[in-house]
Amino acid sequence: MGIWSRHAEKADVTCACVSHSGISLVTGDDFGMVKLYDFPCPEKFAKHKRFLGHSPHVTNIRFTSGDRHVVSAGGDDC
């Protein structure tokens, strides 16, 4: 899949979720970054939108039931 950058190790992606509609994929990584892709994204280094919201790694990520929002949790969240 095209979710890894040129310089990333595969361990950098900590979580991923495909939308209920099956048209989007969201990932979280070790650097607190959330990335949104069109799905499927089979080509290397797929285009995506990036969002920063966590200082440590992202531990879990999900689309809401209507795919309108994404909820993520980070390593320091209680």
PyMOL CGO cylinders between C-alpha atoms (Angstrom):
from pymol import cmd
from pymol.cgo import CYLINDER

trace = [
    CYLINDER, 0.00, 0.00, 0.00, 1.05, 3.58, -0.53, 0.3, 1, 1, 1, 1, 1, 1,
    CYLINDER, 1.05, 3.58, -0.53, 0.71, 4.68, 3.11, 0.3, 1, 1, 1, 1, 1, 1,
    CYLINDER, 0.71, 4.68, 3.11, 4.44, 4.66, 3.88, 0.3, 1, 1, 1, 1, 1, 1,
    CYLINDER, 4.44, 4.66, 3.88, 6.63, 7.62, 2.97, 0.3, 1, 1, 1, 1, 1, 1,
    CYLINDER, 6.63, 7.62, 2.97, 9.98, 7.22, 1.25, 0.3, 1, 1, 1, 1, 1, 1,
    CYLINDER, 9.98, 7.22, 1.25, 11.90, 7.47, 4.53, 0.3, 1, 1, 1, 1, 1, 1,
    CYLINDER, 11.90, 7.47, 4.53, 9.50, 5.69, 6.86, 0.3, 1, 1, 1, 1, 1, 1,
    CYLINDER, 9.50, 5.69, 6.86, 9.90, 2.34, 8.45, 0.3, 1, 1, 1, 1, 1, 1,
    CYLINDER, 9.90, 2.34, 8.45, 6.80, 0.18, 8.26, 0.3, 1, 1, 1, 1, 1, 1,
    CYLINDER, 6.80, 0.18, 8.26, 6.59, 0.28, 12.07, 0.3, 1, 1, 1, 1, 1, 1,
    CYLINDER, 6.59, 0.28, 12.07, 5.91, 4.06, 11.89, 0.3, 1, 1, 1, 1, 1, 1,
    CYLINDER, 5.91, 4.06, 11.89, 2.22, 3.47, 11.02, 0.3, 1, 1, 1, 1, 1, 1,
    CYLINDER, 2.22, 3.47, 11.02, 0.53, 2.48, 14.29, 0.3, 1, 1, 1, 1, 1, 1,
    CYLINDER, 0.53, 2.48, 14.29, -3.14, 2.23, 13.24, 0.3, 1, 1, 1, 1, 1, 1,
    CYLINDER, -3.14, 2.23, 13.24, -5.40, 2.42, 10.20, 0.3, 1, 1, 1, 1, 1, 1,
    CYLINDER, -5.40, 2.42, 10.20, -9.13, 2.38, 9.42, 0.3, 1, 1, 1, 1, 1, 1,
    CYLINDER, -9.13, 2.38, 9.42, -11.13, 2.22, 6.18, 0.3, 1, 1, 1, 1, 1, 1,
    CYLINDER, -11.13, 2.22, 6.18, -14.29, 4.33, 6.07, 0.3, 1, 1, 1, 1, 1, 1,
    CYLINDER, -14.29, 4.33, 6.07, -17.70, 2.62, 6.20, 0.3, 1, 1, 1, 1, 1, 1,
    CYLINDER, -17.70, 2.62, 6.20, -18.31, 3.71, 2.60, 0.3, 1, 1, 1, 1, 1, 1,
    CYLINDER, -18.31, 3.71, 2.60, -15.00, 2.15, 1.56, 0.3, 1, 1, 1, 1, 1, 1,
    CYLINDER, -15.00, 2.15, 1.56, -13.70, 5.27, -0.21, 0.3, 1, 1, 1, 1, 1, 1,
    CYLINDER, -13.70, 5.27, -0.21, -11.26, 6.65, 2.38, 0.3, 1, 1, 1, 1, 1, 1,
    CYLINDER, -11.26, 6.65, 2.38, -8.47, 5.35, 4.59, 0.3, 1, 1, 1, 1, 1, 1,
    CYLINDER, -8.47, 5.35, 4.59, -7.10, 7.11, 7.65, 0.3, 1, 1, 1, 1, 1, 1,
    CYLINDER, -7.10, 7.11, 7.65, -3.85, 6.25, 9.43, 0.3, 1, 1, 1, 1, 1, 1,
    CYLINDER, -3.85, 6.25, 9.43, -2.06, 7.30, 12.61, 0.3, 1, 1, 1, 1, 1, 1,
    CYLINDER, -2.06, 7.30, 12.61, 1.69, 7.12, 13.18, 0.3, 1, 1, 1, 1, 1, 1,
    CYLINDER, 1.69, 7.12, 13.18, 4.47, 7.22, 15.75, 0.3, 1, 1, 1, 1, 1, 1,
    CYLINDER, 4.47, 7.22, 15.75, 4.89, 10.97, 15.26, 0.3, 1, 1, 1, 1, 1, 1,
    CYLINDER, 4.89, 10.97, 15.26, 1.32, 12.04, 16.17, 0.3, 1, 1, 1, 1, 1, 1,
    CYLINDER, 1.32, 12.04, 16.17, 0.33, 12.53, 12.53, 0.3, 1, 1, 1, 1, 1, 1,
    CYLINDER, 0.33, 12.53, 12.53, -3.08, 11.56, 11.13, 0.3, 1, 1, 1, 1, 1, 1,
    CYLINDER, -3.08, 11.56, 11.13, -3.19, 11.03, 7.35, 0.3, 1, 1, 1, 1, 1, 1,
    CYLINDER, -3.19, 11.03, 7.35, -6.27, 10.76, 5.11, 0.3, 1, 1, 1, 1, 1, 1,
    CYLINDER, -6.27, 10.76, 5.11, -6.06, 8.86, 1.81, 0.3, 1, 1, 1, 1, 1, 1,
    CYLINDER, -6.06, 8.86, 1.81, -8.42, 7.92, -1.00, 0.3, 1, 1, 1, 1, 1, 1,
    CYLINDER, -8.42, 7.92, -1.00, -9.02, 4.17, -0.79, 0.3, 1, 1, 1, 1, 1, 1,
    CYLINDER, -9.02, 4.17, -0.79, -7.73, 1.96, -2.22, 0.3, 1, 1, 1, 1, 1, 1,
    CYLINDER, -7.73, 1.96, -2.22, -4.26, 3.51, -2.43, 0.3, 1, 1, 1, 1, 1, 1,
    CYLINDER, -4.26, 3.51, -2.43, -2.08, 0.81, -4.00, 0.3, 1, 1, 1, 1, 1, 1,
    CYLINDER, -2.08, 0.81, -4.00, 0.55, 3.06, -5.59, 0.3, 1, 1, 1, 1, 1, 1,
    CYLINDER, 0.55, 3.06, -5.59, 3.72, 3.88, -3.66, 0.3, 1, 1, 1, 1, 1, 1,
    CYLINDER, 3.72, 3.88, -3.66, 3.75, 7.19, -1.79, 0.3, 1, 1, 1, 1, 1, 1,
    CYLINDER, 3.75, 7.19, -1.79, 0.03, 7.88, -2.33, 0.3, 1, 1, 1, 1, 1, 1,
    CYLINDER, 0.03, 7.88, -2.33, -1.22, 11.46, -2.09, 0.3, 1, 1, 1, 1, 1, 1,
    CYLINDER, -1.22, 11.46, -2.09, -2.85, 12.30, 1.24, 0.3, 1, 1, 1, 1, 1, 1,
    CYLINDER, -2.85, 12.30, 1.24, -3.89, 15.10, 3.60, 0.3, 1, 1, 1, 1, 1, 1,
    CYLINDER, -3.89, 15.10, 3.60, -1.95, 15.42, 6.87, 0.3, 1, 1, 1, 1, 1, 1,
    CYLINDER, -1.95, 15.42, 6.87, -3.23, 16.55, 10.26, 0.3, 1, 1, 1, 1, 1, 1,
    CYLINDER, -3.23, 16.55, 10.26, -1.17, 16.99, 13.43, 0.3, 1, 1, 1, 1, 1, 1,
    CYLINDER, -1.17, 16.99, 13.43, -3.00, 16.71, 16.73, 0.3, 1, 1, 1, 1, 1, 1,
    CYLINDER, -3.00, 16.71, 16.73, -1.08, 14.41, 19.06, 0.3, 1, 1, 1, 1, 1, 1,
    CYLINDER, -1.08, 14.41, 19.06, 2.33, 14.97, 20.60, 0.3, 1, 1, 1, 1, 1, 1,
    CYLINDER, 2.33, 14.97, 20.60, 3.12, 11.26, 21.05, 0.3, 1, 1, 1, 1, 1, 1,
    CYLINDER, 3.12, 11.26, 21.05, 2.13, 8.38, 18.79, 0.3, 1, 1, 1, 1, 1, 1,
    CYLINDER, 2.13, 8.38, 18.79, -1.46, 7.78, 17.66, 0.3, 1, 1, 1, 1, 1, 1,
    CYLINDER, -1.46, 7.78, 17.66, -2.77, 4.60, 19.31, 0.3, 1, 1, 1, 1, 1, 1,
    CYLINDER, -2.77, 4.60, 19.31, -6.17, 4.19, 17.64, 0.3, 1, 1, 1, 1, 1, 1,
    CYLINDER, -6.17, 4.19, 17.64, -8.22, 5.83, 14.91, 0.3, 1, 1, 1, 1, 1, 1,
    CYLINDER, -8.22, 5.83, 14.91, -11.78, 5.35, 13.58, 0.3, 1, 1, 1, 1, 1, 1,
    CYLINDER, -11.78, 5.35, 13.58, -14.36, 6.97, 11.32, 0.3, 1, 1, 1, 1, 1, 1,
    CYLINDER, -14.36, 6.97, 11.32, -17.68, 7.89, 12.91, 0.3, 1, 1, 1, 1, 1, 1,
    CYLINDER, -17.68, 7.89, 12.91, -20.73, 5.94, 11.69, 0.3, 1, 1, 1, 1, 1, 1,
    CYLINDER, -20.73, 5.94, 11.69, -21.54, 8.45, 8.94, 0.3, 1, 1, 1, 1, 1, 1,
    CYLINDER, -21.54, 8.45, 8.94, -17.88, 8.86, 7.85, 0.3, 1, 1, 1, 1, 1, 1,
    CYLINDER, -17.88, 8.86, 7.85, -18.18, 12.59, 8.51, 0.3, 1, 1, 1, 1, 1, 1,
    CYLINDER, -18.18, 12.59, 8.51, -15.59, 12.70, 11.29, 0.3, 1, 1, 1, 1, 1, 1,
    CYLINDER, -15.59, 12.70, 11.29, -12.49, 10.84, 12.42, 0.3, 1, 1, 1, 1, 1, 1,
    CYLINDER, -12.49, 10.84, 12.42, -11.75, 10.14, 16.08, 0.3, 1, 1, 1, 1, 1, 1,
    CYLINDER, -11.75, 10.14, 16.08, -8.17, 9.46, 17.15, 0.3, 1, 1, 1, 1, 1, 1,
    CYLINDER, -8.17, 9.46, 17.15, -6.45, 8.69, 20.45, 0.3, 1, 1, 1, 1, 1, 1,
    CYLINDER, -6.45, 8.69, 20.45, -2.82, 9.37, 21.33, 0.3, 1, 1, 1, 1, 1, 1,
    CYLINDER, -2.82, 9.37, 21.33, -0.35, 7.78, 23.70, 0.3, 1, 1, 1, 1, 1, 1,
    CYLINDER, -0.35, 7.78, 23.70, -0.85, 10.47, 26.37, 0.3, 1, 1, 1, 1, 1, 1,
    CYLINDER, -0.85, 10.47, 26.37, -4.68, 10.54, 26.17, 0.3, 1, 1, 1, 1, 1, 1,
    CYLINDER, -4.68, 10.54, 26.17, -6.55, 9.19, 29.18, 0.3, 1, 1, 1, 1, 1, 1,
]
cmd.load_cgo(trace, "trace")
